[in-house]
Amino acid sequence: MVRTGVCFLAISLIVAGCKSGVAEMDPASYLKDTVVIGVNEGIPGWSEYVNGVRGGFDTGLAKWLGEEIGFRPQFTNVTTAERMGKLEDTGSGVKLVIANFSITDKRRETIDFVGPYFIDRQSFLTLREANLVELSQLDGARVCMTSGSTSQIRLGDKREVGGITVIAVPENTHQRCVERLKSGDVTAVTSDLIILESFAARDPQTLRVTGKPFGTERYGIGLPNNRPRLCEFLKPYLEKFINRVWLQRFDDIWPSGVSPADRRPDSGSLDPCQQPDQALAAAAAMATATYIRSAGMRRRGGRHRTDPDGVPGAAPIASRRRNRLGGCDIRLLGRTTSPTRS
């Protein structure tokens, strides 16, 4: 006769260095006095420094937030590749990043966003004299893009770019990519359509946007990880900006040939703010399910061993399984007893 073994599951979740366990600073206190904000450098229409004055859509949004909330923006230049690190490093001093920063699930693993405040697509910039009009003409070409951008990632997926294969040439800034294009070192530059249109508008005799746009870019304001209160605090301001200020700022910056169509998001449909406790609970549930599945496989294997602690009839199951989620290090500890026979 077989007596059904009882599986005793003891699970301990040890959260090491989990930011969600620390009370979030009051957003109004976080955004007061001088607030350091990371911005791009040298992108026409977005973030430029001319005659001692910063201008552009992103810097304009930052200045507007400062006026509405009551802080002084202090701008610091960040490259595309530096944006994540500035928010992940709490010692960097950067509190927000407003820099053509596309919201992605991968980025949300280590930082937070509020947005989107702008929607766009990806395309290519070429020399007008090259007479390139179709994406197929770029097959095998050298194409420049900024390091760490979604454009760089998407370029590696042939399904996203009409089946063509290109030679990626990464650079630190969009300006450097445009310089390489004009020198003949690369055949095209790829980035968000609005950025390429901005460069083309500044030099229409030399540059043109080529091919049908693809992919989707959704710009958000980058925040340090696990800041749901900060996100919720900023959302109404961003909604107000989209409803009352967005279109006028767009018209002030870009020429009539650059259309705002499909680029202004619905202010009532901004992304929900991430909740660290919910993310932690989801990770715990996932880890527990993994533990139980592993325990079941062990029992069916009929193994009867002694665990490292000297408990007979018990086998360590996933003794230290880690999950990185929302800045938390989740460790799963546990054991199950083996079935007994009589």
C-alpha positions as CSV (number, residue, x, y, z in Angstrom):
1,M,0.0,0.0,0.0
2,V,1.3,3.5,-0.9
3,R,0.6,6.3,1.5
4,T,0.4,9.6,-0.3
5,G,3.3,11.7,0.7
6,V,2.6,15.2,1.9
7,C,4.6,18.0,0.3
8,F,5.6,20.6,2.9
9,L,6.6,23.7,1.2
10,A,8.6,26.3,3.1
11,I,9.4,29.4,1.1
12,S,11.3,32.4,2.3
13,L,11.7,35.4,0.1
14,I,14.8,37.4,1.0
15,V,14.7,40.8,-0.7
16,A,18.3,42.1,-0.9
17,G,18.8,45.7,-1.7
18,C,15.2,46.1,-2.8
19,K,14.3,49.8,-3.3
20,S,10.6,49.1,-3.0
21,G,11.2,48.4,0.7
22,V,12.4,52.0,1.2
23,A,9.8,54.8,1.5
24,E,9.8,56.9,-1.7
25,M,10.7,60.5,-1.2
26,D,7.9,63.0,-1.4
27,P,7.7,64.1,-5.1
28,A,7.2,67.8,-4.2
29,S,10.4,67.7,-2.2
30,Y,12.2,65.7,-4.9
31,L,11.3,68.3,-7.5
32,K,12.1,71.6,-5.7
33,D,14.8,74.2,-5.9
34,T,17.3,73.1,-8.6
35,V,16.5,69.9,-10.5
36,V,19.2,68.3,-12.7
37,I,17.6,67.1,-16.0
38,G,19.5,65.0,-18.6
39,V,18.9,66.2,-22.2
40,N,20.2,65.4,-25.6
41,E,22.7,67.8,-27.2
42,G,22.7,69.2,-30.7
43,I,19.3,67.9,-32.0
44,P,17.5,70.5,-34.1
45,G,14.1,71.2,-32.7
46,W,14.6,69.1,-29.6
47,S,17.6,70.2,-27.5
48,E,20.0,72.9,-28.7
49,Y,22.3,75.4,-27.0
50,V,22.5,78.6,-29.1
51,N,24.0,81.9,-27.8
52,G,23.8,80.7,-24.2
53,V,20.2,79.7,-24.4
54,R,18.8,76.2,-24.5
55,G,15.8,75.6,-26.8
56,G,13.8,72.8,-28.3
57,F,10.7,70.7,-27.6
58,D,12.3,68.6,-24.8
59,T,14.0,71.4,-23.1
60,G,10.8,73.5,-23.5
61,L,8.9,70.7,-21.7
62,A,11.4,70.7,-18.9
63,K,11.2,74.5,-18.5
64,W,7.4,74.4,-18.6
65,L,7.4,71.7,-15.8
66,G,9.7,73.9,-13.8
67,E,7.3,76.8,-14.1
68,E,4.3,74.8,-13.3
69,I,5.7,72.8,-10.3
70,G,8.1,75.5,-9.0
71,F,11.7,74.3,-9.6
72,R,14.7,75.5,-11.6
73,P,15.9,73.1,-14.3
74,Q,19.6,72.6,-14.5
75,F,20.4,70.9,-17.8
76,T,23.2,68.4,-18.3
77,N,24.0,66.8,-21.6
78,V,23.6,63.0,-21.9
79,T,24.2,60.8,-24.9
80,T,21.7,58.2,-26.0
81,A,23.8,55.5,-24.4
82,E,24.2,57.4,-21.1
83,R,20.5,58.0,-20.4
84,M,19.8,54.7,-18.6
85,G,23.0,54.9,-16.5
86,K,22.3,58.4,-15.2
87,L,19.0,57.2,-13.7
88,E,20.3,53.9,-12.5
89,D,23.2,55.6,-10.7
90,T,21.7,57.4,-7.7
91,G,24.9,59.3,-7.3
92,S,24.7,60.9,-10.7
93,G,22.5,63.7,-9.4
94,V,20.2,63.5,-12.5
95,K,16.6,63.4,-11.3
96,L,14.8,63.3,-14.7
97,V,15.8,62.5,-18.3
98,I,13.9,64.2,-21.1
99,A,15.8,63.2,-24.2
100,N,13.8,61.6,-27.0
101,F,13.7,58.7,-24.5
102,S,11.6,55.8,-25.9
103,I,9.5,53.8,-23.4
104,T,10.3,50.0,-23.7
105,D,9.6,47.0,-21.5
106,K,13.3,46.3,-21.3
107,R,14.2,49.7,-20.0
108,R,11.3,49.5,-17.5
109,E,13.1,46.7,-15.8
110,T,15.6,49.2,-14.2
111,I,14.0,52.6,-14.5
112,D,10.5,54.1,-14.6
113,F,8.8,56.4,-17.1
114,V,5.9,58.8,-17.2
115,G,4.3,59.3,-20.6
116,P,4.2,59.1,-23.5
117,Y,4.2,62.7,-24.5
118,F,5.3,62.1,-28.1
119,I,4.7,59.3,-30.6
120,D,6.8,58.7,-33.7
121,R,8.2,56.1,-36.1
122,Q,11.7,55.2,-37.4
123,S,13.1,56.1,-40.8
124,F,16.3,56.9,-42.8
125,L,18.1,60.1,-43.7
126,T,20.2,60.1,-46.9
127,L,21.9,62.6,-49.1
128,R,19.5,64.2,-51.6
129,E,22.0,63.8,-54.5
130,A,22.1,60.0,-53.8
131,N,18.5,59.7,-55.2
132,L,17.6,56.9,-52.8
133,V,13.8,56.6,-52.4
134,E,13.2,53.0,-51.4
135,L,14.4,51.0,-48.4
136,S,15.4,48.2,-50.8
137,Q,18.1,50.6,-52.1
138,L,19.8,50.5,-48.7
139,D,20.4,46.8,-48.7
140,G,24.0,46.1,-47.7
141,A,24.7,49.8,-47.0
142,R,26.6,51.3,-44.1
143,V,24.0,53.0,-41.8
144,C,24.8,55.1,-38.8
145,M,22.7,55.3,-35.6
146,T,23.3,56.3,-32.0
147,S,24.6,53.7,-29.6
148,G,22.0,52.3,-27.2
149,S,19.0,53.5,-29.2
150,T,15.9,51.6,-30.1
151,S,16.8,52.3,-33.7
152,Q,20.0,50.3,-33.3
153,I,18.0,47.4,-31.8
154,R,15.3,47.5,-34.5
155,L,17.9,47.6,-37.3
156,G,18.9,44.1,-36.5
157,D,15.5,42.7,-37.2
158,K,15.0,42.3,-41.0
159,R,11.3,42.0,-40.5
160,E,11.2,45.5,-39.2
161,V,13.1,47.1,-42.0
162,G,11.5,45.6,-45.0
163,G,13.8,42.5,-45.2
164,I,17.0,44.5,-45.9
165,T,20.4,43.9,-44.2
166,V,22.6,46.8,-43.4
167,I,26.0,47.4,-41.8
168,A,25.5,49.1,-38.5
169,V,27.8,52.0,-37.7
170,P,27.1,53.3,-34.1
171,E,28.0,56.8,-33.0
172,N,27.6,58.7,-29.7
173,T,25.4,61.5,-31.1
174,H,23.0,62.2,-34.0
175,Q,25.2,65.1,-35.0
176,R,28.2,62.8,-35.5
177,C,26.0,60.5,-37.7
178,V,25.0,63.4,-39.9
179,E,28.6,64.5,-40.2
180,R,29.5,60.9,-41.4
181,L,26.7,60.9,-43.8
182,K,27.8,64.2,-45.4
183,S,31.4,63.0,-45.6
184,G,30.3,59.9,-47.5
185,D,31.5,57.5,-44.8
186,V,27.9,56.1,-44.4
187,T,25.1,55.9,-46.9
188,A,22.3,56.7,-44.4
189,V,21.4,57.6,-40.9
190,T,18.5,55.9,-39.1
191,S,16.6,57.3,-36.1
192,D,13.2,58.6,-35.1
193,L,11.5,60.3,-38.1
194,I,11.0,63.6,-36.3
195,I,14.7,63.8,-35.5
196,L,15.6,63.1,-39.1
197,E,13.0,65.6,-40.4
198,S,14.6,68.2,-38.1
199,F,18.0,67.7,-39.6
200,A,16.6,67.7,-43.1
201,A,14.7,70.9,-42.5
202,R,17.9,72.6,-41.5
203,D,19.7,71.6,-44.7
204,P,17.0,70.7,-47.3
205,Q,19.4,71.1,-50.2
206,T,21.6,68.3,-48.9
207,L,19.5,66.0,-46.8
208,R,16.2,64.1,-47.3
209,V,14.2,61.5,-45.5
210,T,14.0,58.2,-47.4
211,G,11.6,55.3,-47.4
212,K,8.4,54.4,-45.6
213,P,8.6,54.8,-41.8
214,F,8.4,51.7,-39.6
215,G,8.3,50.7,-35.9
216,T,6.9,52.9,-33.1
217,E,8.6,55.2,-30.7
218,R,6.9,56.5,-27.6
219,Y,8.8,59.2,-25.8
220,G,8.5,59.4,-22.0
221,I,10.2,61.2,-19.1
222,G,12.7,58.9,-17.6
223,L,12.6,58.5,-13.8
224,P,14.8,56.5,-11.3
225,N,13.4,53.1,-10.6
226,N,10.5,52.4,-8.2
227,R,9.1,55.9,-8.2
228,P,5.3,55.4,-8.6
229,R,4.5,58.5,-6.5
230,L,6.7,60.6,-8.7
231,C,5.1,59.2,-11.8
232,E,1.6,59.8,-10.4
233,F,2.7,63.4,-9.4
234,L,3.9,64.2,-12.9
235,K,1.1,62.6,-14.9
236,P,-1.5,65.5,-14.5
237,Y,1.2,68.0,-15.5
238,L,2.0,66.0,-18.6
239,E,-1.7,65.7,-19.4
240,K,-2.0,69.4,-19.1
241,F,1.0,70.0,-21.3
242,I,-0.4,67.7,-24.0
243,N,-3.8,69.3,-23.9
244,R,-2.9,73.0,-23.7
245,V,0.7,73.5,-24.7
246,W,1.9,70.6,-27.0
247,L,0.5,71.7,-30.4
248,Q,1.6,75.4,-30.0
249,R,5.2,74.2,-29.1
250,F,5.2,71.9,-32.1
251,D,4.1,74.7,-34.5
252,D,6.6,77.1,-33.0
253,I,9.6,74.7,-33.5
254,W,9.0,72.8,-36.8
255,P,8.3,74.2,-40.3
256,S,5.0,73.6,-41.9
257,G,6.3,70.6,-43.9
258,V,6.7,68.7,-40.6
259,S,3.3,67.4,-39.6
260,P,2.1,66.8,-36.0
261,A,-0.4,64.2,-37.3
262,D,-0.5,61.1,-35.2
263,R,2.3,62.4,-33.0
264,R,0.4,63.9,-30.1
265,P,-0.7,61.2,-27.7
266,D,-4.1,60.9,-26.0
267,S,-3.6,62.7,-22.7
268,G,-6.2,60.4,-21.2
269,S,-4.3,57.3,-22.1
270,L,-0.9,57.7,-20.6
271,D,0.8,54.6,-19.4
272,P,-0.1,53.4,-15.9
273,C,2.6,54.0,-13.3
274,Q,4.6,51.0,-12.2
275,Q,3.9,49.7,-8.7
276,P,7.0,48.1,-7.1
277,D,4.9,46.0,-4.7
278,Q,2.8,44.6,-7.5
279,A,6.0,43.8,-9.4
280,L,7.5,42.1,-6.4
281,A,4.3,40.1,-5.8
282,A,4.3,38.9,-9.4
283,A,7.9,37.8,-9.1
284,A,7.2,36.0,-5.8
285,A,4.3,34.1,-7.5
286,M,6.4,33.2,-10.4
287,A,9.2,31.9,-8.2
288,T,6.8,29.9,-6.1
289,A,5.3,28.3,-9.2
290,T,8.8,27.4,-10.3
291,Y,9.6,25.9,-6.9
292,I,6.4,23.8,-6.9
293,R,7.1,22.4,-10.4
294,S,10.6,21.6,-9.5
295,A,9.5,19.8,-6.3
296,G,7.0,17.8,-8.2
297,M,9.6,16.6,-10.7
298,R,11.9,15.6,-7.8
299,R,9.2,13.5,-6.1
300,R,8.3,11.7,-9.3
301,G,11.9,10.8,-9.6
302,G,11.6,8.9,-6.3
303,R,14.9,10.3,-4.9
304,H,15.5,10.1,-1.2
305,R,18.4,12.1,0.0
306,T,19.6,14.1,3.0
307,D,19.8,17.9,2.5
308,P,22.9,19.9,3.5
309,D,21.2,20.7,6.8
310,G,21.1,17.0,7.7
311,V,17.3,16.6,7.4
312,P,16.6,13.1,6.2
313,G,14.1,12.6,3.4
314,A,14.4,16.1,2.2
315,A,16.1,17.5,-0.9
316,P,17.0,21.1,-1.5
317,I,14.8,22.6,-4.3
318,A,16.1,25.7,-6.1
319,S,18.0,26.6,-3.0
320,R,18.9,30.0,-4.2
321,R,16.9,31.1,-7.2
322,R,17.2,34.8,-8.1
323,N,14.9,37.0,-10.0
324,R,15.8,40.5,-11.0
325,L,12.7,42.7,-11.1
326,G,12.1,46.3,-10.4
327,G,15.5,46.7,-8.8
328,C,14.9,43.9,-6.3
329,D,17.1,40.8,-5.8
330,I,14.6,38.1,-5.0
331,R,15.9,34.8,-3.6
332,L,13.8,31.7,-3.2
333,L,14.7,29.3,-0.5
334,G,12.8,26.1,0.3
335,R,12.6,22.3,0.5
336,T,10.1,19.6,0.1
337,T,9.8,16.3,1.7
338,S,9.9,13.1,-0.4
339,P,6.9,10.8,-0.6
340,T,6.9,7.8,1.8
341,R,5.8,4.3,1.3
342,S,4.2,1.8,3.7
